Amino acid sequence: MNATVSLSWPELVVGAHAGCMRRVRKLSRGEGQGRHGRQAGEPWGRDVEAACAEMAAAKALGRYWADGAGEGDTPDVGVYHVRHTHRADGSLILHREDPAHALFVLVLGTAPTFTLAGWLRAGDGQQPCYWTTYTGRPCYMVPQADLHGMESLP
């Protein structure tokens, strides 16, 4: 069961502001390309959409969202890490350095409406069968069909 949530206009303003501040923090640290190399999309929009996706996940899960909590290895929403893609058929992207015990939630869509597509413990997705190199930035790509449903989120 997927959970779809829409941000209200005031929530969208907060998410967009948080995304802009996130981009400025990255630029101030010299991280213009992103942690894992160049990523698809325009960086300002990517950060705004990702921040809004985190806010939507928090809203759907009934958790407080403190932007910036997800800096580095710290979870984005409570104990959950959020990974976002605008692609309806997108996969959960994991990296070698993601902690194996960490819980990741895949959020799909663009503001103001997002869908929580499923979740997975990182170690369960860091398997050779998911390793992908054709993207230009090697990573694990776990298809939605291999994720756990949101109703079973611990």
N, C-alpha and C positions, 0 to 999 in steps of 0.2 A: 504494500500500500504506500503510494507516494503521498507526500503532504505538499499542497500548493498554498502559498501565502502571498498576499499583496501588501506592500508597504503603503501606509497612508502618505499623503503629501508632506506633512511635517516630518515623518520618519525618513522619507526620501531626501529631504533637505539635509537632515543630520547625516545620513549615509553619504551623500554626495560631498558634503563638507569634510567628513572623515576621510574619504578617498582622496580628496585634494591634499589634505594635510599629510596623508600617507605618502603621496608622490613627492611632496616637498621634503619630507624626512629622508626618503631614499636618495633624492638628488643631493641633499646636504651631506650625505655619507658617501657620495660618489657611486651609488648603486643604480645608475641610470638604466642598465640592461636587465636588471632583475637578478635574483639570487642564483638562478639556474640557467643563465645565459639569456640570449634574446628570446622574447616570448611574442607570440602572435598578437596582433592588435596594437592599437595606439595606447601608450603607457598611461596617460591621464585617464582615459576612459576605462582601461582595464582596472586601475586601482579604484575608481569610483564604483564600477560594477561589482568588484570583489567585496568592497566594504558594504555595499547594499546587500549582497548575497549573505554575508555574515549576519547582518542585522535581521534579514528575513529568517535565517536559520534560528537565531535567538528567539525571535517572535514565535515561530512554529513550535519550538521546544520549551517555551515558557521560561527562558533563561535571560539573565541580564547580559547585555552586550557592551563591553568596554573596548572601544576601538583601540588598537595598539597592543591589546593583550596577546594577539597572535604574532607579535614580532619574534622572529627566530623560531625556537622550538616550543614556545608557550602556546597552549590551545587558544582558539579564537572565541569559543562560546562554551563556558563552563569547562568541562574536560574534553570537549570535542574540537578537532581541527576541521576547518571548512575548506574544501576545494571547490572552485567555481568554474563553470564553462557556460558560454552562451549557447552552445550546441545542444539541441534536444537529444542527439544520439551520442553525446560526449561520454568519455570514460573518466574514471577516477584516476588522476595522475599521482603517483607516489615516487619518491626519490630514495636512493640508497641510504641517505642520512636521516630519513624519517624514523623516529623511534619505533621499533617493532611492536611495542605494547600500545602505541597511540591509536585512538579512534578517529577515523576520518569520515566526514559526511560529504557526499557529492551534492552540490546545489547547481541546478540548471536554470537558465533563463536570463532575462535582462530586466532592469528596473522598469516598472515597480513590481512585477510579478515573477516569482521564483518557485521552483519545485525542488523539494528534497527528494532525490532519486534513490538514495540508499546509503548504506554505511559499510565500513570494513575496518578491521584492525590492520594496521600497516603491515605487520609481519605476514598476514594471510595474503596480501597482495604483492609482496616482494618476492615473487616466485619467478623462476626462469621463463615460464610460459607467458608471462606478462611483459617481459623485458622488450623494449622497443628502441630502435636506433634510427629509424627512418625519419623521425620528426626533426632532426637537427639538434636536438637536446635529449640525449638518452634518458629514459625514465621507464617506470612500470606504468602500463596503461591497463586498468582493470575495467572491462566492459560492464555496463549497468546490469546485465543479466547475471553477473557473478557477485553482485553486492547483496547484502542482507537488506530486507525490507525495513522501513523506518519503524514499523510497529514492534520490532525486536531490538531496537536500540537500547543498550544497557544504561 
